[in-house]
Amino acid sequence: MEVQEQILETIKQYDRIIIHRHQRPDPDALGSQVGLAEILRASFPKKEIYQVGGPVEGLNFLAEMQPVEDALYEHALVIVTDTANSPRVSDARYATGDKLIKIDHHPNDEPYGDLVWVNTKASSCSEIIADFCFQFPEELTMNKEAARLLYGGIVGDTGRFLYPATTPHTMQTAAKLMSFGFDVTKLNRDLDQKPMSVAKLSGYVYQNIQVDENGAGKVMLPQEVLSEYHVVDSETAAVVSLPGSIDEVLAWAIFVQQPEGYYRVRLRSKGPVINELAKRHHGGGHPLASGANAKDLAEVEEIYQEIQQLCKAYVG
């Protein structure tokens, strides 16, 4: 029996299902989590279906979370989407259910859960959830709201179909989701909107990026800059892709200083594989999109030197 069939059979066995995703959610985290919740509500109206996690951080136009009492986890099936490592799951109660399923598209470095479905070839976890629904048309029901959420997740994780993980199947899935009649133009516009503070920070990123002769880029966002532009850490996600539009940039890191003093490192690449670098610095992710952490400026410089070496080797 394929894992998809095992997951469907397990879903059928439980009257209560609680769905989690990762901390600091992006559109794919919310799209896959709540898209799955909407599919299950439409397919099994007698089941209790909950979506759980911390703040959605500016993505409330996609979905909101629901309060769930601790007691509801007893005899419940828990599903976690779009989360490679268990410490990143939003709301630690995910581990207190009766059974746990992991559905993800990141490298399976930590195969937590009783059932694990990981497809690293998928553009997004939202694409995986859409595939799951369409694989069992007689038992699972797609509706307009689920389609809107899953489309938003795919658009978010592919950078509007720009990134290499976008495949013909991704485009076919997006087109199929569009056919359910949600307002695609409004959703695309909502995903693209940014506050003036982030728009001004974008200018700062372009003005202050450091790039070496092999295309290794570096942007520092210390606390004083975040304060000056009235931007919080979660909003810096909107500027991570900006260096990729510069011809001379091949791979880059944006170092965002946290209030505690350490740096959150957002890594992106147009070619050199960066997720192994990320793993060496308390992080991980996709080959061309990863995250890491630097405890101080010395580790910041160490990470940038590693990016420089990767770019130098890549250009030959």
Backbone bond lengths (Angstrom), bond angles and torsions (degrees), N, CA, C in turn:
res aa  C-N    CA-C-N  psi(-1)  N-CA   C-N-CA  omega(-1)  CA-C   N-CA-C  phi
1 M - - - 1.465 - - 1.526 110.27 -
2 E 1.331 117.68 129.03 1.459 121.23 177.93 1.526 110.30 -66.53
3 V 1.348 114.87 156.95 1.465 119.13 -177.84 1.525 110.96 -61.60
4 Q 1.339 117.89 -34.25 1.463 119.96 178.43 1.524 110.73 -60.24
5 E 1.332 116.32 -42.07 1.464 120.67 178.79 1.525 110.54 -66.82
6 Q 1.334 116.35 -38.69 1.465 119.97 177.83 1.522 110.79 -63.14
7 I 1.342 116.08 -40.90 1.466 119.92 179.60 1.523 110.31 -65.11
8 L 1.313 117.62 -44.58 1.461 120.64 179.97 1.526 110.39 -62.33
9 E 1.318 117.79 -43.91 1.457 120.70 179.81 1.525 110.87 -63.96
10 T 1.332 116.74 -37.37 1.466 120.22 178.43 1.524 110.37 -67.00
11 I 1.335 117.32 -42.43 1.469 121.33 177.21 1.524 110.72 -56.85
12 K 1.311 116.32 -41.48 1.473 120.58 -178.97 1.527 112.01 -63.15
13 Q 1.330 116.36 -27.68 1.462 120.56 -174.08 1.527 113.58 -78.63
14 Y 1.337 117.74 -16.22 1.463 120.57 -173.30 1.526 111.66 -111.10
15 D 1.335 115.13 139.37 1.463 120.88 176.94 1.526 112.12 -86.12
16 R 1.336 116.18 -20.37 1.468 120.36 -178.98 1.529 109.46 -128.86
17 I 1.330 116.26 126.80 1.461 121.83 -177.80 1.531 108.48 -129.47
18 I 1.327 115.91 127.93 1.467 121.97 -178.46 1.526 108.06 -118.71
19 I 1.327 116.77 125.32 1.464 121.60 -172.74 1.525 110.25 -113.03
20 H 1.326 115.74 128.41 1.465 123.35 179.93 1.529 110.42 -115.14
21 R 1.349 115.65 169.84 1.476 122.83 173.53 1.531 107.34 -148.76
22 H 1.326 116.97 -170.34 1.466 118.51 -174.91 1.527 112.89 -85.12
23 Q 1.314 114.66 162.20 1.461 122.23 175.20 1.532 109.62 -62.91
24 R 1.335 115.85 159.04 1.462 121.61 -179.65 1.529 109.78 47.84
25 P 1.309 117.39 63.52 1.467 120.13 -170.57 1.520 114.11 -65.68
26 D 1.322 115.06 146.37 1.459 122.74 170.64 1.528 106.81 -106.92
27 P 1.335 118.52 177.98 1.468 119.17 -178.50 1.525 114.21 -57.45
28 D 1.335 117.61 -33.61 1.463 118.79 -179.30 1.519 111.52 -71.18
29 A 1.333 117.10 -37.65 1.463 119.55 177.93 1.525 110.19 -60.49
30 L 1.331 116.44 -48.92 1.461 120.18 -179.76 1.521 111.44 -71.25
31 G 1.328 116.49 -39.31 1.458 119.79 -178.97 1.513 112.24 -61.98
32 S 1.332 116.38 -46.48 1.464 119.65 -178.93 1.521 111.32 -70.61
33 Q 1.328 116.88 -41.20 1.471 120.79 -178.93 1.530 112.01 -64.26
34 V 1.319 116.21 -56.36 1.463 119.72 -173.75 1.527 110.78 -81.92
35 G 1.331 116.99 -27.06 1.460 119.38 172.49 1.514 110.65 -60.51
36 L 1.333 116.30 -44.13 1.465 120.23 176.60 1.523 110.34 -64.02
37 A 1.334 116.93 -42.29 1.463 120.08 179.43 1.532 110.98 -59.15
38 E 1.331 116.86 -42.51 1.470 120.16 -179.59 1.531 111.49 -67.60
39 I 1.319 116.66 -37.99 1.474 120.30 176.37 1.521 110.59 -61.24
40 L 1.333 116.01 -44.40 1.469 119.63 -178.01 1.523 111.51 -70.02
41 R 1.330 117.61 -35.17 1.472 119.74 176.54 1.524 110.91 -64.04
42 A 1.344 115.29 -41.52 1.462 119.43 -179.85 1.533 111.76 -70.45
43 S 1.318 115.99 -32.68 1.468 120.95 -175.63 1.523 112.78 -83.88
44 F 1.346 116.26 -34.07 1.472 121.34 -175.20 1.528 109.27 -132.70
45 P 1.330 117.16 73.98 1.468 120.50 -173.10 1.525 114.76 -61.04
46 K 1.316 118.57 -18.80 1.465 120.82 -179.43 1.533 112.59 -86.88
47 K 1.336 117.31 -11.60 1.459 120.37 179.34 1.532 110.75 -81.98
48 E 1.340 115.83 152.67 1.469 121.20 171.64 1.529 107.81 -89.64
49 I 1.327 117.03 121.43 1.461 121.80 -178.57 1.529 108.59 -122.47
50 Y 1.322 117.52 126.09 1.467 121.48 -178.79 1.528 110.65 -125.78
51 Q 1.339 116.10 146.79 1.465 122.71 171.87 1.524 107.81 -115.52
52 V 1.332 115.82 125.13 1.464 121.17 -167.72 1.522 110.84 -130.59
53 G 1.326 115.97 143.75 1.463 121.37 175.74 1.508 110.83 161.44
54 G 1.323 115.46 177.14 1.456 121.81 -179.86 1.513 112.13 -75.15
55 P 1.342 116.57 -166.18 1.469 121.61 -176.49 1.528 112.16 -56.08
56 V 1.340 116.02 145.63 1.465 120.63 -179.18 1.532 111.92 -88.69
57 E 1.346 117.11 -2.31 1.465 123.75 167.11 1.529 113.83 51.17
58 G 1.336 115.75 63.79 1.457 119.95 174.64 1.511 115.10 84.44
59 L 1.329 117.78 1.41 1.462 120.95 -179.68 1.529 111.14 -110.19
60 N 1.330 116.59 27.11 1.461 119.89 -178.19 1.523 112.16 -67.47
61 F 1.343 118.34 -15.66 1.462 119.45 174.00 1.533 111.10 -68.31
62 L 1.330 116.13 -19.91 1.464 119.79 175.56 1.523 111.18 -84.45
63 A 1.333 116.80 -54.32 1.464 119.97 -175.48 1.515 110.67 -166.85
64 E 1.330 114.85 161.75 1.457 122.37 174.31 1.525 108.88 -121.00
65 M 1.331 116.22 158.77 1.454 121.17 178.23 1.529 110.12 -90.91
66 Q 1.326 115.43 166.34 1.457 121.73 -179.47 1.530 110.39 -118.82
67 P 1.344 117.33 140.52 1.466 119.27 175.11 1.526 110.04 -72.36
68 V 1.311 116.12 135.58 1.473 121.16 -179.46 1.520 108.55 -133.95
69 E 1.312 116.32 127.65 1.464 120.39 177.78 1.526 110.82 -74.16
70 D 1.327 115.37 151.62 1.462 120.68 -178.39 1.529 112.00 -54.89
71 A 1.325 115.83 -38.23 1.470 120.01 -174.84 1.521 112.61 -63.01
72 L 1.323 117.34 -23.65 1.462 119.81 -178.17 1.529 112.93 -69.74
73 Y 1.333 116.98 -17.17 1.465 119.61 179.58 1.528 112.10 -74.53
74 E 1.322 116.26 -19.31 1.464 119.24 178.96 1.531 108.99 -66.81
75 H 1.312 116.17 127.67 1.471 123.62 -179.12 1.527 112.41 65.82
76 A 1.338 117.71 20.37 1.468 120.68 -179.65 1.523 111.25 -102.39
77 L 1.341 114.55 149.39 1.460 120.87 169.98 1.528 107.17 -88.54
78 V 1.330 117.10 131.38 1.463 121.64 177.50 1.530 108.65 -112.33
79 I 1.314 115.94 132.05 1.465 122.19 176.27 1.526 108.06 -120.52
80 V 1.322 116.54 131.48 1.472 121.66 176.84 1.522 107.92 -114.95
81 T 1.337 117.07 126.51 1.459 121.48 179.30 1.522 111.07 -111.32
82 D 1.332 115.15 149.74 1.467 123.56 169.93 1.518 114.18 58.08
83 T 1.322 117.80 33.11 1.467 120.83 -176.53 1.522 109.98 -134.41
84 A 1.329 116.42 109.00 1.461 120.73 -174.48 1.519 113.23 -72.33
85 N 1.332 116.93 -38.78 1.460 121.57 -172.69 1.521 110.23 -121.22
86 S 1.317 117.02 134.29 1.465 121.03 -174.98 1.534 114.23 -58.43
87 P 1.357 121.17 -33.83 1.469 118.49 177.90 1.528 113.60 -62.22
88 R 1.341 117.57 -18.50 1.471 120.29 -178.73 1.525 113.08 -88.54
89 V 1.328 117.55 -5.35 1.468 119.25 179.99 1.526 108.96 -65.14
90 S 1.313 116.47 131.80 1.460 120.66 178.78 1.522 109.57 -80.52
91 D 1.336 115.83 120.02 1.465 125.15 -177.73 1.530 110.07 84.60
92 A 1.324 114.94 103.27 1.468 121.66 -173.49 1.521 113.32 -65.79
93 R 1.313 118.21 -9.20 1.469 120.04 -179.69 1.529 112.47 -69.87
94 Y 1.335 116.36 -7.83 1.469 119.09 178.10 1.531 111.53 -54.27
95 A 1.332 116.49 -27.91 1.468 121.35 -175.82 1.522 112.84 -84.74
96 T 1.339 117.68 0.57 1.462 119.78 -173.89 1.532 113.16 -102.90
97 G 1.324 117.38 5.19 1.461 120.20 178.20 1.519 112.26 -78.59
98 D 1.310 115.52 -178.26 1.464 120.91 -178.72 1.522 111.55 -78.34
99 K 1.346 116.22 -36.49 1.458 121.14 -179.64 1.520 108.55 -147.19
100 L 1.353 116.75 149.84 1.462 121.26 -174.50 1.526 110.99 -127.35
101 I 1.343 115.33 132.43 1.468 122.41 176.72 1.520 108.97 -119.93
102 K 1.319 115.71 133.51 1.465 121.89 174.58 1.528 109.30 -108.94
103 I 1.354 116.15 127.18 1.462 121.66 175.01 1.523 107.06 -126.40
104 D 1.355 116.77 122.51 1.463 118.40 -170.63 1.523 111.28 -157.81
105 H 1.331 115.83 166.34 1.467 120.51 175.96 1.531 112.09 -124.66
106 H 1.333 117.69 3.49 1.466 121.16 175.43 1.535 110.05 -82.38
107 P 1.323 117.70 159.40 1.473 119.62 174.64 1.529 110.55 -51.16
108 N 1.329 116.27 135.76 1.460 121.53 -171.39 1.529 111.52 -85.08
109 D 1.328 115.86 62.72 1.464 120.49 -177.93 1.525 111.87 -71.87
110 E 1.335 116.31 -25.90 1.459 120.16 177.68 1.533 108.84 -131.88
111 P 1.330 117.61 93.16 1.469 120.79 -177.10 1.525 112.66 -79.46
112 Y 1.344 117.00 63.52 1.464 120.17 179.35 1.537 109.83 -72.95
113 G 1.332 115.40 159.21 1.456 120.38 176.37 1.518 113.10 104.30
114 D 1.341 115.86 161.83 1.464 122.16 178.73 1.523 111.32 -80.32
115 L 1.332 116.62 -31.22 1.456 122.79 174.00 1.521 107.69 -128.58
116 V 1.331 116.88 134.05 1.468 121.15 -177.18 1.523 109.25 -128.32
117 W 1.312 115.89 123.29 1.471 121.76 174.75 1.520 107.78 -123.44
118 V 1.318 115.99 106.11 1.462 121.96 179.76 1.527 108.95 -123.41
119 N 1.314 115.91 126.08 1.465 122.00 176.53 1.518 108.36 -125.91
120 T 1.326 116.46 95.41 1.465 120.61 -176.38 1.530 112.48 -72.73
121 K 1.331 117.30 -10.40 1.465 120.00 178.16 1.524 112.13 -84.82
122 A 1.316 116.94 -11.51 1.459 120.76 179.40 1.521 110.17 -75.15
123 S 1.315 116.45 146.54 1.464 121.31 179.64 1.509 111.57 -66.89
124 S 1.320 116.67 -25.59 1.459 122.06 -169.89 1.515 108.73 -166.06
125 C 1.325 115.55 162.86 1.458 118.62 174.26 1.530 109.68 -71.08
126 S 1.325 116.92 -28.51 1.464 120.09 177.42 1.528 111.07 -62.80
127 E 1.331 117.10 -36.86 1.467 120.14 176.26 1.525 110.39 -63.34
128 I 1.336 116.91 -39.20 1.463 121.12 178.93 1.531 110.64 -63.48
129 I 1.343 116.03 -43.91 1.464 119.30 179.90 1.522 111.03 -64.91
130 A 1.331 117.11 -39.93 1.462 120.23 176.38 1.532 110.48 -61.41
131 D 1.325 116.51 -44.46 1.470 120.56 177.56 1.527 111.09 -58.94
132 F 1.319 115.87 -41.76 1.463 121.71 179.91 1.526 110.21 -58.55
133 C 1.319 116.09 -47.00 1.462 120.42 -179.60 1.528 111.76 -64.79
134 F 1.332 115.65 -46.87 1.467 119.35 -176.67 1.532 112.69 -71.00
135 Q 1.342 116.93 -19.95 1.467 120.44 178.95 1.532 111.52 -70.72
136 F 1.343 115.83 -26.48 1.464 119.92 -176.48 1.530 109.98 -125.21
137 P 1.330 117.71 64.79 1.469 120.60 -173.63 1.522 114.66 -63.45
138 E 1.331 117.13 -22.60 1.459 119.25 -179.36 1.525 112.05 -84.06
139 E 1.344 116.44 -13.37 1.462 119.43 -176.09 1.529 113.34 -120.00
140 L 1.327 117.60 -23.73 1.461 121.03 -179.04 1.529 109.85 -118.36
141 T 1.325 115.66 139.46 1.461 121.83 -173.69 1.525 111.14 -114.78
142 M 1.324 116.50 120.04 1.465 121.58 171.00 1.526 108.03 -86.13
143 N 1.337 116.75 140.12 1.463 120.16 173.53 1.524 109.66 -131.61
144 K 1.318 115.74 179.61 1.466 120.55 -174.69 1.524 112.45 -60.36
145 E 1.329 117.15 -43.27 1.466 120.03 -177.17 1.526 111.13 -69.34
146 A 1.313 118.47 -42.30 1.471 121.02 177.06 1.524 110.07 -62.00
147 A 1.329 116.67 -41.83 1.466 120.86 179.89 1.526 110.92 -63.56
148 R 1.336 116.84 -41.11 1.474 120.88 178.06 1.525 111.01 -60.42
149 L 1.315 116.09 -46.01 1.470 120.63 -178.91 1.521 111.83 -65.17
150 L 1.323 117.15 -44.39 1.459 120.56 -177.71 1.529 111.19 -69.17
151 Y 1.327 116.83 -38.82 1.461 119.87 175.44 1.532 109.92 -61.60
152 G 1.329 117.00 -44.06 1.460 120.41 178.03 1.516 112.36 -59.80
153 G 1.333 116.40 -39.17 1.460 120.08 178.06 1.510 112.63 -65.49
154 I 1.339 116.07 -41.26 1.471 120.28 178.70 1.524 110.52 -65.21
155 V 1.321 116.92 -46.49 1.474 120.66 179.07 1.525 110.34 -59.73
156 G 1.331 116.44 -42.46 1.456 120.26 -178.45 1.514 113.32 -63.89
157 D 1.338 116.91 -45.07 1.467 119.57 -174.51 1.523 113.41 -82.81
158 T 1.317 117.90 -14.42 1.473 119.81 176.64 1.527 111.73 -98.54
159 G 1.343 117.06 -0.14 1.457 119.18 -176.19 1.523 111.01 59.89
160 R 1.358 114.83 46.69 1.466 121.48 -175.67 1.535 110.85 60.86
161 F 1.321 114.92 43.90 1.471 123.12 175.33 1.532 112.56 69.17
162 L 1.324 116.67 23.52 1.461 121.68 -178.91 1.529 112.28 -88.09
163 Y 1.333 117.23 -33.03 1.462 120.63 -169.96 1.526 112.21 -79.40
164 P 1.336 117.35 156.69 1.475 121.68 -175.16 1.525 114.56 -61.17
165 A 1.332 117.99 -22.24 1.472 119.73 179.79 1.519 112.25 -69.32
166 T 1.333 117.69 -10.89 1.462 121.25 177.08 1.527 109.47 -70.40
167 T 1.328 116.52 123.61 1.464 122.14 -178.32 1.533 109.23 -121.17
168 P 1.341 117.68 169.84 1.463 118.64 172.57 1.529 112.03 -54.69
169 H 1.334 116.49 -37.14 1.467 119.88 178.70 1.522 110.80 -64.12
170 T 1.332 117.31 -37.97 1.466 120.98 176.92 1.519 110.40 -58.12
171 M 1.337 115.84 -47.19 1.466 120.46 -178.68 1.534 111.09 -65.30
172 Q 1.323 116.41 -39.42 1.466 120.63 178.76 1.530 110.61 -64.44
173 T 1.337 115.63 -40.93 1.464 120.12 179.21 1.522 110.63 -65.51
174 A 1.327 116.72 -44.12 1.466 120.64 178.54 1.525 110.70 -60.24
175 A 1.333 116.45 -43.10 1.466 120.64 179.13 1.526 110.95 -62.71
176 K 1.325 116.81 -41.24 1.467 120.69 -179.93 1.522 110.38 -64.50
177 L 1.334 116.76 -39.77 1.466 120.88 178.52 1.527 110.77 -66.01
178 M 1.340 116.92 -39.21 1.461 120.83 179.11 1.529 111.96 -59.60
179 S 1.317 116.72 -27.96 1.468 120.74 -176.64 1.522 112.83 -69.06
180 F 1.344 117.74 -8.68 1.466 119.76 -179.20 1.522 113.01 -83.89
181 G 1.323 117.83 -1.16 1.452 120.23 165.01 1.515 118.51 90.61
182 F 1.320 119.18 11.37 1.470 119.48 173.88 1.532 109.56 -73.82
183 D 1.313 116.52 167.28 1.467 121.58 -177.47 1.530 109.01 -80.93
184 V 1.320 116.77 92.60 1.461 122.42 -176.14 1.527 110.93 -63.99
185 T 1.324 116.42 -42.39 1.465 120.36 -178.25 1.528 110.73 -61.55
186 K 1.321 117.01 -45.14 1.473 119.91 179.58 1.514 111.25 -63.38
187 L 1.334 117.10 -42.61 1.462 119.99 -179.67 1.522 110.61 -63.83
188 N 1.334 117.71 -45.24 1.467 120.16 177.92 1.522 111.22 -59.97
189 R 1.342 116.07 -39.28 1.458 119.77 179.37 1.529 110.93 -67.04
190 D 1.340 116.51 -43.27 1.468 120.44 178.01 1.522 111.38 -59.50
191 L 1.339 116.35 -40.99 1.463 120.44 -179.85 1.528 111.91 -67.12
192 D 1.330 116.42 -25.51 1.462 121.39 -175.65 1.520 113.41 -92.45
193 Q 1.327 117.66 -17.63 1.466 120.91 -175.73 1.515 111.03 -67.53
194 K 1.327 115.29 147.59 1.460 121.09 175.31 1.521 109.05 -145.33
195 P 1.330 117.92 148.63 1.464 119.92 176.71 1.528 110.72 -70.31
196 M 1.317 116.55 160.35 1.457 121.69 -179.80 1.527 111.79 -56.69
197 S 1.326 116.73 -36.07 1.467 120.07 -179.24 1.522 111.25 -60.40
198 V 1.346 117.05 -41.23 1.466 120.98 179.61 1.527 110.40 -72.75
199 A 1.323 116.84 -35.41 1.462 120.15 176.36 1.527 110.50 -60.45
200 K 1.328 116.60 -42.07 1.467 120.07 178.96 1.528 111.22 -69.53
201 L 1.344 116.48 -35.78 1.467 119.92 175.81 1.529 110.26 -63.53
202 S 1.329 117.02 -33.66 1.466 120.60 177.58 1.531 110.27 -58.79
203 G 1.321 116.41 -42.00 1.458 120.09 176.67 1.516 111.72 -62.04
204 Y 1.332 116.15 -39.22 1.465 120.19 178.01 1.522 110.83 -62.06
205 V 1.345 116.72 -41.91 1.469 120.68 -179.94 1.524 110.48 -59.98
206 Y 1.327 117.38 -47.54 1.469 120.93 179.44 1.525 111.82 -63.37
207 Q 1.314 116.60 -36.65 1.465 120.43 -177.48 1.528 112.21 -74.26
208 N 1.327 117.34 -26.94 1.467 119.79 -168.93 1.525 114.61 -117.43
209 I 1.330 118.11 9.17 1.460 118.78 177.87 1.524 110.26 -71.09
210 Q 1.321 113.85 137.74 1.472 121.47 176.64 1.527 107.64 -104.63
211 V 1.340 117.78 127.75 1.468 121.77 -176.95 1.521 109.24 -132.12
212 D 1.347 117.28 129.77 1.458 118.89 178.67 1.531 110.96 -89.99
213 E 1.325 116.98 -176.93 1.464 121.56 -173.03 1.524 113.36 -68.15
214 N 1.359 117.18 -16.44 1.467 120.42 179.92 1.527 113.16 -103.59
215 G 1.327 116.47 5.56 1.455 120.00 175.41 1.515 115.64 93.11
216 A 1.324 117.95 14.83 1.461 121.57 177.08 1.523 109.00 -82.43
217 G 1.320 116.78 119.47 1.454 121.47 -175.91 1.522 113.11 -108.25
218 K 1.324 114.40 152.29 1.469 120.46 -178.18 1.523 108.89 -147.60
219 V 1.338 115.86 130.92 1.464 121.63 175.09 1.524 107.68 -130.12
220 M 1.321 116.44 128.90 1.459 121.96 177.10 1.520 109.49 -102.49
221 L 1.327 115.90 129.52 1.466 121.11 175.27 1.530 108.48 -123.29
222 P 1.342 116.52 80.80 1.468 119.60 178.53 1.526 111.46 -70.77
223 Q 1.303 116.41 167.88 1.459 121.21 -177.57 1.529 113.03 -57.37
224 E 1.336 116.89 -36.09 1.466 118.83 -178.69 1.529 111.87 -65.84
225 V 1.349 116.96 -32.74 1.469 120.18 177.25 1.531 109.82 -71.57
226 L 1.339 117.41 -43.50 1.464 120.06 177.54 1.525 110.62 -59.44
227 S 1.331 115.91 -40.52 1.469 119.97 178.80 1.523 111.23 -66.92
228 E 1.330 116.55 -42.19 1.463 120.79 -179.28 1.527 111.65 -60.91
229 Y 1.326 116.71 -38.18 1.459 120.78 -178.62 1.533 113.10 -94.96
230 H 1.339 115.99 3.03 1.467 121.57 178.41 1.529 111.25 55.83
231 V 1.338 115.09 47.76 1.459 122.36 -178.63 1.524 109.22 -120.08
232 V 1.328 117.00 139.83 1.467 121.32 174.91 1.527 108.83 -101.60
233 D 1.320 115.94 166.71 1.464 121.50 -173.59 1.528 112.56 -54.15
234 S 1.325 117.60 -45.05 1.467 119.82 -176.16 1.525 111.88 -60.50
235 E 1.338 117.53 -30.10 1.462 120.73 -178.34 1.525 112.57 -75.27
236 T 1.339 117.58 -17.41 1.465 119.70 179.62 1.522 112.01 -68.76
237 A 1.340 117.73 -14.73 1.469 120.10 176.11 1.520 111.16 -57.12
238 A 1.338 116.23 -28.88 1.463 120.43 -176.50 1.525 113.12 -70.73
239 V 1.335 117.97 -16.69 1.473 119.82 -177.49 1.521 112.69 -106.38
240 V 1.331 117.10 -1.09 1.467 119.81 -174.22 1.526 112.52 -63.10
241 S 1.311 117.43 -37.24 1.470 120.14 -175.88 1.527 113.46 -81.80
242 L 1.321 118.28 -11.25 1.466 120.99 -172.89 1.533 114.15 -56.63
243 P 1.332 120.06 -45.12 1.470 118.76 -179.73 1.525 113.51 -59.07
244 G 1.321 117.64 -23.27 1.462 120.67 -179.63 1.515 113.73 -65.36
245 S 1.326 117.82 -18.24 1.465 120.67 178.47 1.524 112.49 -84.49
246 I 1.334 116.73 -2.15 1.469 121.28 179.87 1.528 109.06 -93.14
247 D 1.330 116.93 125.54 1.471 121.54 -176.82 1.520 112.67 -53.12
248 E 1.313 116.07 -42.29 1.468 120.53 -172.29 1.526 114.00 -77.67
249 V 1.317 118.50 -6.35 1.466 121.35 -176.03 1.533 109.96 -97.56
250 L 1.342 116.21 128.60 1.460 122.41 -179.52 1.527 112.18 -107.61
251 A 1.317 116.83 -44.12 1.464 122.55 176.11 1.521 107.30 -146.76
252 W 1.337 116.49 149.41 1.457 117.14 -173.52 1.522 111.75 -154.26
253 A 1.332 113.62 163.35 1.464 121.58 176.07 1.518 108.70 -134.39
254 I 1.328 114.77 139.82 1.455 121.35 171.30 1.521 106.71 -112.47
255 F 1.323 115.77 119.89 1.460 122.43 -175.62 1.532 108.51 -100.64
256 V 1.333 116.09 110.11 1.465 121.71 -176.29 1.529 108.67 -105.39
257 Q 1.323 115.85 112.11 1.463 119.26 -179.28 1.531 110.75 -70.89
258 Q 1.322 115.62 134.16 1.458 121.65 178.12 1.533 110.24 -93.17
259 P 1.330 117.91 159.64 1.472 120.26 179.64 1.525 112.95 -55.57
260 E 1.346 116.83 -29.22 1.475 119.98 179.82 1.522 112.19 -76.87
261 G 1.339 118.02 -11.02 1.457 121.03 176.23 1.514 114.92 111.37
262 Y 1.339 117.63 -25.67 1.463 118.85 179.37 1.529 109.42 -77.58
263 Y 1.352 116.62 175.17 1.461 121.20 -175.78 1.531 110.57 -119.44
264 R 1.323 115.52 129.90 1.455 120.47 169.01 1.526 106.87 -84.23
265 V 1.335 116.51 129.79 1.462 121.18 -173.41 1.526 109.57 -111.52
266 R 1.318 115.77 119.22 1.458 121.42 177.83 1.528 107.76 -104.35
267 L 1.335 116.47 116.45 1.466 122.39 -173.35 1.526 110.93 -111.19
268 R 1.336 115.69 136.80 1.459 121.46 176.69 1.528 109.34 -141.65
269 S 1.346 116.20 156.88 1.459 119.96 -177.72 1.519 110.37 -151.88
270 K 1.325 115.62 151.19 1.457 122.08 172.46 1.530 111.49 -100.12
271 G 1.308 117.59 -0.41 1.461 119.68 -177.43 1.520 114.74 -169.59
272 P 1.333 118.82 -58.13 1.466 120.15 179.62 1.530 111.33 -60.57
273 V 1.320 116.45 136.90 1.462 121.27 -179.57 1.527 109.18 -76.71
274 I 1.331 116.47 126.22 1.466 120.18 -171.57 1.530 114.12 -116.79
275 N 1.340 118.85 -6.01 1.462 116.97 -174.63 1.530 113.15 -72.81
276 E 1.327 118.18 -26.22 1.467 119.08 175.74 1.521 109.91 -68.95
277 L 1.319 116.90 -38.11 1.469 121.07 173.78 1.527 109.20 -58.26
278 A 1.330 116.13 -46.56 1.464 120.75 -179.18 1.527 111.57 -58.94
279 K 1.340 116.49 -41.12 1.465 120.27 -179.39 1.531 111.52 -62.63
280 R 1.312 116.18 -32.55 1.472 119.56 179.61 1.527 111.68 -71.27
281 H 1.310 116.16 -13.35 1.464 120.00 -177.91 1.526 110.64 -126.73
282 H 1.347 114.71 51.55 1.466 122.32 171.70 1.522 112.50 57.34
283 G 1.339 116.61 43.92 1.457 120.46 -179.98 1.508 111.26 -151.40
284 G 1.308 115.50 -154.04 1.455 121.70 179.86 1.513 109.89 164.72
285 G 1.330 115.29 -169.23 1.457 119.16 179.49 1.503 112.60 141.77
286 H 1.320 115.77 -152.01 1.454 123.02 -178.96 1.531 110.74 -84.38
287 P 1.330 117.82 162.65 1.473 119.96 179.10 1.524 113.94 -56.60
288 L 1.334 117.96 -32.35 1.469 120.45 -176.94 1.525 113.08 -116.19
289 A 1.319 118.18 4.16 1.468 121.57 178.84 1.515 108.56 -151.03
290 S 1.313 116.83 110.74 1.457 121.15 -174.98 1.522 110.78 -142.17
291 G 1.317 114.21 174.58 1.459 120.99 175.81 1.510 109.81 -137.21
292 A 1.324 116.56 153.03 1.458 121.09 -179.98 1.523 108.58 -151.28
293 N 1.337 115.72 -173.13 1.463 121.23 178.27 1.521 109.33 -139.54
294 A 1.333 115.56 144.91 1.462 121.81 175.93 1.520 108.09 -125.78
295 K 1.322 116.04 125.73 1.460 118.74 -174.09 1.524 112.61 -73.45
296 D 1.347 116.73 -24.20 1.463 119.98 -178.58 1.525 109.63 -159.21
297 L 1.330 116.48 -177.67 1.466 121.00 -178.35 1.528 112.35 -65.31
298 A 1.328 116.58 -27.43 1.461 119.50 178.19 1.526 110.39 -65.65
299 E 1.331 116.77 -41.10 1.464 119.59 178.26 1.526 111.01 -73.21
300 V 1.337 116.88 -30.84 1.469 120.37 173.37 1.525 109.74 -57.39
301 E 1.315 116.34 -47.89 1.459 120.58 -178.95 1.527 111.06 -66.53
302 E 1.320 116.27 -36.51 1.472 120.73 178.31 1.532 110.22 -62.17
303 I 1.335 116.11 -44.11 1.461 120.41 179.69 1.524 110.40 -64.36
304 Y 1.324 116.38 -43.57 1.471 118.61 -179.28 1.528 110.87 -63.92
305 Q 1.324 117.02 -37.99 1.470 119.78 177.83 1.531 110.46 -63.50
306 E 1.334 117.05 -37.09 1.464 120.15 177.99 1.529 110.75 -66.76
307 I 1.325 117.39 -38.21 1.465 120.78 175.83 1.529 109.65 -63.41
308 Q 1.304 116.25 -41.85 1.472 120.31 178.74 1.526 110.49 -60.84
309 Q 1.332 117.60 -41.84 1.456 121.08 179.18 1.521 111.49 -65.52
310 L 1.331 117.20 -40.75 1.456 121.03 178.79 1.527 110.82 -63.30
311 C 1.324 116.32 -43.22 1.468 120.40 179.85 1.537 111.31 -65.95
312 K 1.322 116.16 -40.83 1.473 120.68 179.65 1.528 110.54 -62.35
313 A 1.348 115.51 -43.85 1.459 119.28 179.63 1.532 111.31 -67.17
314 Y 1.316 115.56 -34.80 1.470 120.32 -177.24 1.540 111.83 -68.97
315 V 1.308 115.76 -41.96 1.474 119.00 -178.98 1.517 112.34 -78.62
316 G 1.348 115.62 -12.18 1.453 121.16 173.39 1.489 115.07 77.25
